[in-house]
Amino acid sequence: MMLATFFQAGGASGFSSFLIPLGLMFGIMYFMVIMPQQKQRKKVQEMLAAVKNGDKVVTTAGIYGTINGMDGDTVILKIADNVKIRIARAAIAQVEASDDAK
């Protein structure tokens, strides 16, 4: 109904005056929301690809541990003496440090 009003009121100039603000709003949304999300997603993927044995990590569930082994998309996380759990690589929220860095 609103679209019909634009066509009747001003012809092509009414429709173009509708598209310009719509395009500006999309451009602002792209630069304010979509682009930062893409950068953050790329940063997380690079971090997950760079993890190695000995890295101290925190999972999304808040579990602190040291990577003891990796098998594709899963990681074996040592959280205490003789306590190891298998988690998804995507569940790693943050890499704290590696034993090699000390």
Secondary structure, DSSP 4 states (H G I P E B T S, - for coil): -HHHHHHHHHTHHHHHHHHHHHHHHHHHHIIIIIHHHHHHHHHHHHHHHH--TTEEEEETT--EEEEEEEETTEEEEEEETTEEEEEEGGGEEEEEEEGGG-
